[in-house]
Amino acid sequence: MPFKAKSYDQITEDVLARITGLEASEEFEFEGSRGAYRLANAPVTKIIKITGMSKRKMAEFSSAKDYRLSGNSVEWIAGGARPDEGTKFTVTYRYARPGGLTDTSAGSVLRTLVEGISREIEFLYEQLDAAYRAGFLETATGEALEMTVSLLGITRRAPRPSSGRVTFGRTSEPEKIEVSGEVHLYDGSESYELKNALVKEITKVEGISGGQATVFTTSDYSLSGRRLAWLPGGRKPDPRTVFKIDYTAFQQIKIPKNTKVSTFATSPEDAKVFLTTEEGVLQPAEGGRWECDVPVVCTVPGKKGNVPAGAITIMPQPVIGVEYVINKGDISNGSEAETDEELRERARHALEFAAKATPSSLDSALKSVKGVNSILIDEMPGGVPGIVRVVVDGGDEAEIRKVIDETRAAGIKVEFLRPKVVHIDVSMTAIIEAPTDPGKVIRDVEASVRGYISSLKIAEDVLYSKIIASCLAVDGVWDVRDLKLAAYRTGEPLLSRGENIRIETDERAIPRNVSVTFGVREKYE
């Protein structure tokens, strides 16, 4: 049954009408030969409605078309709809009360009291209207929408924290440790693993060979990583005898799980904090450095944890032996909670998903996979029937393949691909208003540009005009000049000045370097 809330003005007028007049309902039996039906209460001021059976259906008759008020009687109009012969019809009408309360002018005692009551009734109507709308997919919002779609087995996707990798490192070798007499039993194996992982060099190997105490040389063995390998043609210990190894190793520098790292900020509450999700150990790297890459996740879910390359440089509690930390790539995969409209869209396709075998059902099923950011479905790529190409950004690969297998139609081959990354470099000059802080403006412009490019989905072009609009949206920016875009795929970069960067159907744009310089607006400009 539909529900329609009344406005404050409607409520006020209705209440005043009922106080200053009276309302009544009377039932009559329809007789075609009878012209008028006199109402018991007089004087009648208005017929509110007449209902009854017409053509064997309950109906509400139309004023001025089916009936009219004549004095204190109801008359049926020739040619209009009428009740069925011998059936009952009900007349609801309003009649005047002699004397009593009649002053309904603005400021009167009666209207003032009624207006206060009407405001409370309006609030109740709004609550009833909200409860009514909460039961429908198209009108429910927030928690009410979540409860509505739960009937279809759908839940709102929670905000996802940004995650990526950071590099811990130091510029020099760790401290060395000397290991003496590490014992191994020779059982004929070709190689033996040393107990310390970071072995620098072996200084001595001794044992029994040919029944005599022997010190082996580098012509008898070699060092490969942390394993001592016996060389073909060299001397070896006698079977089932013990040999001892002296060697120099580097002290292990471990990065514990849940180590905190953060961006730099002038106030602690503005810093974006990340936690390592795995343990790591520094290993030799290029240029004499010792580094290890460790996965991290932001402590706060949502896009607020997205950071550009080089932003994470702080260790609130430094790890002993580690000199620096940095993120060498953007960490920009954090996403907000699913919006009401996105949740509605998934719910609309829920039945299609149950039926399966359609692109919409495949799209809906893939969107339910945790971590999926963007999807592109290409039916019959290259005009080849029986093939569907699915490009998915984010989400667990095994889970995605499982969902595809459960949803695809029999006989249809689904090709699953990850989007190719197109790195976008941006350079520009921002013209700012004179009293503006240039440093803050540059940071805000860079963040705005990165935010726009990061928000692009698979196959969405990088629009030159959108870059300019994102810059002009920053407070203090008056103009943008010398804007250049560069797209880096395999091979030579594609440079653009004043034109969009086209992104193919199997690609996604990712921001890389954003270089912003500034100029100050001249007074005559």
C-alpha positions in Angstrom: 0.0 0.0 0.0 1.5 3.4 -1.0 2.3 5.9 1.7 2.5 9.6 1.2 3.7 12.0 3.9 1.8 15.2 4.4 3.5 18.6 4.6 3.3 21.0 7.5 0.9 23.3 5.7 -1.4 20.4 4.8 -1.5 19.1 8.3 -2.2 22.6 9.7 -5.1 23.2 7.3 -6.6 19.7 7.9 -6.5 20.1 11.7 -8.1 23.6 11.6 -10.8 22.3 9.2 -11.6 19.5 11.6 -11.8 21.8 14.6 -13.9 24.5 13.0 -16.1 21.9 11.2 -17.1 18.3 11.5 -16.6 15.3 9.3 -19.0 12.4 8.9 -19.5 9.2 6.8 -22.8 7.8 5.6 -23.7 4.6 3.7 -26.4 4.4 1.1 -27.7 1.6 -1.1 -27.6 2.6 -4.8 -30.8 2.7 -6.7 -30.6 3.7 -10.3 -34.1 5.3 -10.2 -33.2 7.5 -7.3 -31.8 10.9 -8.3 -30.4 12.3 -5.0 -29.3 11.1 -1.6 -29.8 13.5 1.3 -27.1 13.7 3.9 -28.1 13.7 7.6 -25.8 16.6 8.8 -26.3 20.1 7.6 -25.0 22.4 6.4 -22.7 20.3 4.2 -19.6 22.3 3.2 -17.6 19.7 1.2 -17.8 16.1 0.0 -14.4 14.6 0.7 -14.9 11.3 -1.2 -17.4 8.7 -2.3 -16.3 5.0 -2.6 -18.2 1.9 -3.6 -18.4 -1.0 -6.0 -18.4 -0.1 -9.7 -18.2 -2.8 -12.4 -17.6 -5.3 -9.6 -14.5 -3.5 -8.4 -14.0 -1.2 -5.4 -13.6 2.4 -6.8 -13.4 6.0 -5.7 -15.7 8.2 -7.7 -14.6 11.6 -9.2 -16.1 14.9 -8.0 -17.7 17.0 -10.7 -17.4 14.1 -13.2 -19.4 11.4 -11.4 -21.3 13.3 -8.7 -22.0 16.8 -7.3 -23.1 18.4 -4.1 -26.6 19.9 -4.4 -27.5 21.7 -1.1 -27.2 18.9 1.4 -27.7 16.1 -1.0 -25.4 14.0 -3.4 -26.6 13.9 -7.0 -25.1 11.4 -9.6 -24.2 13.0 -12.9 -25.6 11.5 -16.0 -22.9 9.8 -18.1 -20.5 9.5 -15.2 -19.5 6.4 -13.3 -22.0 5.0 -10.8 -22.1 2.3 -8.2 -23.4 -1.1 -9.2 -27.2 -1.5 -8.8 -28.1 -2.6 -5.2 -24.6 -2.2 -3.8 -23.6 0.0 -0.9 -21.6 3.3 -1.4 -20.1 5.5 1.3 -20.1 9.3 1.3 -17.5 11.0 3.5 -18.2 14.7 3.9 -17.6 17.8 6.0 -20.3 19.9 7.5 -20.2 23.2 9.5 -20.6 23.3 13.2 -22.8 26.1 14.4 -21.0 28.6 16.6 -17.8 27.2 18.3 -14.2 28.1 17.2 -14.0 29.9 13.9 -11.0 32.3 14.0 -8.2 30.7 12.0 -6.3 33.9 11.0 -2.5 34.2 11.5 -1.6 34.9 15.1 -4.9 33.7 16.5 -4.9 31.5 19.6 -6.4 28.6 17.6 -3.9 28.7 14.8 -0.9 29.1 17.1 -1.9 26.0 19.1 -2.6 24.0 16.0 0.7 25.0 14.3 2.7 23.7 17.3 0.8 20.4 17.1 1.2 20.2 13.3 4.9 20.5 13.6 5.1 17.4 15.8 2.7 15.5 13.5 4.9 16.5 10.5 7.9 15.0 12.3 6.0 11.8 12.8 5.1 11.7 9.1 8.7 12.1 8.2 9.6 9.2 10.4 6.9 7.1 8.9 8.0 8.1 5.4 11.6 7.2 6.2 10.5 3.8 7.5 8.4 3.3 4.4 11.3 4.2 2.0 13.7 2.0 3.9 12.0 -1.1 2.6 12.7 -0.4 -1.1 15.9 -0.8 -3.0 15.6 2.5 -4.9 14.8 4.7 -1.8 16.6 3.0 1.1 19.9 4.6 2.3 22.6 3.8 4.7 21.9 1.0 7.2 18.4 0.6 5.9 19.8 -0.2 2.4 22.2 -2.7 3.9 19.4 -4.5 5.6 17.3 -4.5 2.4 20.0 -5.9 0.2 20.9 -8.5 2.8 17.8 -10.4 1.7 19.7 -11.1 -1.5 22.8 -12.2 0.4 24.7 -9.0 -0.4 26.8 -6.9 2.0 28.4 -3.5 1.6 32.1 -3.6 0.8 34.0 -2.0 3.6 36.7 0.6 3.0 40.0 -0.9 2.1 43.3 0.4 3.5 46.0 1.2 1.0 48.8 -1.4 0.8 52.1 -1.8 -0.9 55.8 -2.3 -0.3 58.5 -0.2 1.4 62.2 -0.6 1.4 64.3 -0.7 4.5 68.0 -0.3 4.1 71.5 0.9 5.1 74.4 2.2 3.1 77.1 0.0 4.6 77.7 -3.7 5.5 76.3 -4.9 8.8 78.6 -6.0 11.6 80.5 -9.2 11.0 80.5 -12.3 13.3 83.1 -15.0 13.4 81.9 -18.6 13.5 84.4 -21.3 14.5 84.1 -25.1 14.3 80.6 -25.4 12.9 80.2 -29.2 12.8 78.7 -31.2 9.9 78.5 -34.9 9.2 79.7 -35.9 5.7 77.1 -38.3 4.3 78.1 -38.1 0.6 75.9 -35.0 -0.2 77.3 -32.5 -2.7 76.5 -29.4 -0.5 75.8 -28.5 3.1 73.9 -25.5 4.4 75.6 -23.3 7.0 73.6 -22.2 10.0 74.0 -18.4 9.3 72.2 -17.1 6.3 74.5 -14.2 5.4 77.9 -15.8 4.9 80.7 -13.6 3.7 83.5 -16.0 3.3 84.8 -19.4 4.5 88.1 -19.2 6.3 88.8 -22.8 7.1 87.4 -26.3 6.5 89.0 -29.3 8.3 88.2 -33.0 8.7 89.4 -36.5 8.0 90.2 -37.4 4.4 92.0 -40.7 3.5 92.2 -41.5 7.2 94.2 -38.4 8.0 93.5 -35.0 9.5 93.1 -32.6 6.6 92.7 -28.9 6.1 90.7 -28.5 2.8 91.4 -25.7 0.3 89.3 -23.7 -2.1 90.2 -26.3 -4.8 88.2 -28.8 -2.8 85.0 -26.7 -2.1 83.2 -23.5 -3.1 80.8 -21.2 -1.4 77.4 -20.5 -3.0 75.1 -18.3 -0.9 75.0 -20.0 2.4 76.0 -23.5 1.1 79.4 -25.2 1.0 79.6 -27.3 -2.1 82.3 -30.0 -2.6 83.9 -29.7 -6.0 84.2 -32.7 -8.4 87.8 -33.9 -8.4 88.6 -32.3 -5.1 89.3 -33.9 -1.8 86.3 -34.8 0.4 85.9 -36.0 4.0 85.7 -39.7 4.6 82.1 -41.1 4.7 80.4 -40.8 8.1 83.1 -38.5 9.5 82.7 -35.1 10.9 84.2 -31.9 9.3 84.3 -28.4 10.8 83.9 -25.1 9.1 85.2 -21.7 10.2 83.6 -18.7 8.4 82.7 -15.0 8.6 79.1 -14.0 8.4 77.1 -10.8 8.6 74.9 -10.1 11.5 71.2 -10.4 10.5 69.2 -7.2 10.7 65.5 -8.2 10.9 62.5 -6.0 10.3 59.9 -7.3 12.7 56.3 -7.7 11.7 54.1 -4.7 12.7 57.0 -2.3 12.5 55.5 1.3 12.1 56.6 3.6 9.3 54.9 6.9 8.3 55.0 9.9 6.1 56.5 13.2 7.3 54.1 15.7 8.8 54.5 18.8 10.9 51.9 17.5 13.3 51.7 13.8 14.3 47.9 13.5 13.6 48.5 14.4 10.0 51.0 11.6 9.4 49.9 8.5 7.5 51.0 5.5 9.4 51.7 2.0 7.9 52.5 -1.3 9.5 54.6 -4.1 8.1 52.7 -7.3 7.6 55.6 -9.7 7.3 59.1 -10.0 8.8 62.1 -9.1 6.6 65.9 -9.4 6.6 68.3 -7.0 5.0 70.1 -8.5 2.0 73.0 -7.3 -0.2 71.8 -4.9 -2.9 73.4 -2.7 -5.6 75.9 -0.1 -4.8 77.0 -1.7 -1.6 73.7 -1.1 0.0 71.8 -3.6 2.1 68.0 -3.6 1.6 64.8 -5.6 1.9 61.3 -4.9 0.5 58.5 -5.5 3.1 54.7 -5.3 2.5 52.9 -2.7 4.5 49.3 -1.7 5.1 47.9 1.6 6.2 46.4 1.8 9.7 43.5 3.8 8.5 41.2 2.5 5.7 40.2 4.5 2.7 41.8 6.8 0.1 43.2 9.0 2.9 46.1 6.4 3.2 47.1 6.7 -0.5 50.6 8.2 -0.8 52.9 8.9 -3.8 56.4 7.3 -4.2 58.9 8.6 -1.8 56.4 9.8 0.8 57.1 7.2 3.5 60.4 8.1 5.1 59.9 8.0 8.9 60.4 5.2 11.4 58.7 6.3 14.6 60.7 3.6 16.5 63.8 2.9 14.4 64.9 -0.6 13.9 68.5 -1.3 15.1 70.9 -1.4 12.2 68.4 0.2 9.7 69.4 3.7 8.4 66.4 4.5 6.1 63.0 3.5 4.8 61.3 4.6 1.7 58.4 3.6 -0.7 59.8 3.4 -4.2 56.4 3.3 -5.8 53.0 4.8 -5.3 50.7 3.2 -2.7 47.4 4.3 -4.1 45.0 1.3 -3.9 43.1 2.4 -0.8 39.4 2.7 -1.5 36.4 4.1 0.4 33.4 2.1 1.5 30.9 1.1 -1.2 28.5 4.0 -1.8 24.7 3.5 -1.7 24.5 3.8 -5.5 27.2 1.2 -6.0 25.5 -1.1 -3.6 22.2 -0.6 -5.3 23.7 -1.4 -8.7 25.1 -4.7 -7.4 21.8 -5.5 -5.9 20.0 -4.9 -9.2 22.2 -7.5 -10.8 21.8 -10.0 -8.0 19.2 -12.0 -9.8 21.2 -11.9 -13.0 24.1 -13.3 -11.0 21.9 -16.1 -9.8 20.9 -16.8 -13.4 24.5 -16.6 -14.5 25.8 -16.7 -18.0 25.5 -13.0 -18.8 28.1 -10.2 -18.8 26.1 -8.3 -16.1 26.1 -11.4 -13.8 29.9 -11.8 -14.4 30.5 -8.1 -13.6 28.3 -8.3 -10.4 30.1 -11.5 -9.3 33.6 -10.0 -9.8 32.6 -6.8 -7.9 31.8 -9.0 -4.9 35.5 -10.1 -4.7 37.4 -8.3 -2.0 39.9 -5.8 -3.3 38.6 -5.5 -6.9 38.8 -1.8 -8.0 37.9 -1.8 -11.6 36.5 -4.3 -14.2 36.3 -4.2 -18.0 34.4 -7.0 -19.9 34.9 -7.3 -23.6 32.5 -9.6 -25.4 33.9 -11.3 -28.6 37.3 -9.6 -28.6 38.4 -9.2 -32.2 35.0 -10.4 -33.3 35.6 -14.0 -32.2 32.4 -15.6 -30.9 32.5 -17.8 -27.8 35.2 -15.7 -26.0 34.8 -13.1 -23.3 37.8 -11.1 -22.2 37.8 -9.9 -18.6 40.3 -7.3 -17.4 40.3 -7.0 -13.6 42.4 -4.6 -11.4 42.9 -5.6 -7.8 41.6 -8.6 -5.8 43.1 -12.1 -5.3 43.8 -13.8 -8.6 42.8 -17.3 -7.3 39.5 -15.9 -6.0 38.8 -14.1 -9.3 39.4 -17.3 -11.3 37.1 -19.2 -9.0 34.3 -16.7 -9.4 34.8 -16.7 -13.2 34.5 -20.5 -13.4 31.4 -20.5 -11.2 29.7 -17.8 -13.3 30.6 -18.3 -16.9 28.2 -20.0 -19.3 28.9 -23.5 -20.5 31.0 -23.5 -23.7 32.2 -19.9 -23.2 35.9 -19.3 -22.7 36.7 -16.4 -20.4 40.2 -14.9 -20.7 41.3 -13.3 -17.5 43.9 -10.5 -17.7 45.5 -7.9 -15.5 45.6 -4.4 -16.9 48.9 -3.2 -18.3 50.2 -0.2 -16.4 50.7 3.0 -18.2 52.8 5.4 -16.1 51.8 9.0 -16.4 54.3 11.9 -15.8 52.9 15.4 -15.4 54.7 18.7 -15.3 53.2 22.2 -15.1 53.5 25.7 -13.8 50.8 26.8 -11.3 50.1 30.5 -11.3 49.1 31.4 -7.7 47.6 34.4 -6.0 50.2 36.7 -4.3 49.4 36.0 -0.6 49.2 32.2 -1.0 51.8 29.9 0.6 53.6 28.4 -2.5 54.7 25.2 -0.7 51.2 24.3 0.4 49.7 25.0 -3.0 52.3 22.9 -4.8 51.6 20.0 -2.4 47.9 20.3 -2.8 48.1 20.5 -6.7 50.3 17.4 -6.8 47.9 15.5 -4.5 44.9 16.7 -6.6 46.5 15.5 -9.9 47.6 12.2 -8.4 44.1 11.7 -7.0 42.5 12.3 -10.4 44.8 9.9 -12.3 44.5 7.2 -9.5 40.7 7.4 -9.7 40.7 6.4 -13.4 39.5 2.9 -14.1 40.6 0.4 -16.8 40.5 1.9 -20.3 39.6 5.5 -19.1 41.7 8.1 -20.9 43.7 10.7 -19.1 41.9 14.0 -20.0 44.0 17.1 -20.4 41.0 19.3 -19.3 40.4 17.2 -16.2 44.1 17.7 -15.1 43.6 21.5 -15.5 40.3 21.3 -13.6 41.8 19.4 -10.7 44.5 22.0 -10.4 42.1 25.0 -10.6 40.1 23.4 -7.8 42.9 24.0 -5.4 42.6 27.1 -3.3 45.0 29.8 -4.4 45.6 28.6 -7.9 44.7 31.3 -10.5 45.9 29.6 -13.7 47.8 26.6 -15.1 50.5 27.0 -17.7 53.0 24.8 -19.6 51.1 21.6 -18.8 52.8 18.5 -20.3 51.7 14.9 -20.1 53.9 11.9 -20.8 52.7 8.3 -21.0 55.3 5.5 -20.5 54.6 2.1 -21.9 57.2 -0.3 -23.3 59.4 1.6 -25.7 59.5 5.3 -26.2 57.3 7.6 -24.1 54.3 9.3 -25.6 54.5 13.1 -25.0 51.4 15.2 -25.1 50.9 19.0 -24.9 47.3 20.0 -25.0 46.0 16.6 -25.9 44.5 13.6 -24.0 46.4 10.4 -23.3 44.6 7.5 -24.9 44.3 4.4 -22.7 43.6 1.1 -24.4 41.0 -1.5 -23.3 43.6 -3.6 -21.5 45.4 -0.7 -19.8 45.1 1.5 -16.7 46.8 4.8 -16.0 48.9 5.1 -12.9 50.5 8.4 -11.8 54.3 8.4 -11.5 56.1 11.8 -11.4 54.2 15.0 -10.9 56.4 18.1 -11.1 54.8 21.4 -10.2 56.6 24.8 -10.3 54.9 28.0 -9.5 54.6 31.6 -10.6 52.9 34.5 -9.0 50.0 36.3 -10.7 50.9 39.8 -11.8 48.6 42.6 -10.8 47.7 43.5 -14.4 46.7 39.9 -15.2 
